[in-house]
């Protein structure tokens, strides 16, 4: 994980690390990576509860989710969990 990603708060849902980040912020991070780290590969995942449930069932998928630079929440349930955890994340 890069320093850009490590500065972003995250929560755990069923063991999966989900970043408290909006798509616009992911795009800004990607622009930063393209300009400043052109030879570095980055992994960004956008998932909702289906992906989190599949990761909960499969250690391989969980490993993929938890090793990504960003796992952006997608869907109202992940947004609600973030809000319940005290994060003011908007869709």
N, C-alpha and C positions, 0 to 999 in steps of 0.2 A: 504494500500500500504506500502511496506517495504522501508527501507532507500535505499536499492539497486535500487529499481524502482524509488524512488523520485529523485535520482541523474540524471536520464535520461531525456533529453529534450523531449518535446512533442508539438504537434500542434493540432489544432481542425479542423476537416473537417466535415461540416454539424452538428456540435455539438458533434461529437465523438472525444474522446482524442486518438490520435495516437502517439505512442512513436517513436522517431527518433533513431531507434536501428536496428542492423543487426541480423540475425539469430545466427551467431557465438557469439554475445554478449548475446543473450538470453540464449544460452547453457551455457555460463560461469556463468551467474546469477543463472541458475538452479543448476549447480554444487555447487555453493556457498550455495544455499538454502539447498541442500541435506546434505552437510557437516556440516553446521552451524545451521540449523533450521529443523532438521529431523521430528519434530512433527507439523510443521506449514504447512498449505495448501496454495498453490499459484495457481493463475489462469492466464494463458498465452493464448492470442488469436492472431492468424495470419489471417488478413483479408485484402481484397481489397475493391474496390468500391461497390461491391454487398452487402457485409456485412454492410458497412457504410450506404448505401441507405436503407437497411432493418432496421437498427437502427434509421435512420431518420424518418421512417414511424411508428416505434413501440417504445413507451416509455420503454417497458420491455426490449427489446433488447438493447436500448441505455443505460439503467441502467447496464446491464450485461457488455457491452463494457467499460463503464466508471468506473466500479468498479474492473476491472481486474488489476493485477499487471503490466502486459505489454500487449499492443495491438501493435503488430509488423505489419508494412505495407507490403502488398503483392500485387504485380502488379505494372505496370508502372505508372498508374495514381496517386496512392498514393505517389510514389517516386517523380514524377514530382511536385506534390503539395508541398512536403517537400523541394525540390530544389528551387521552386519558393519562398518559405518562407525563403530562405537563408540558409538552411541546406544542407551540402554536403554529402548526403546519397547515397550510391551506392547499387545496387541490390545485 
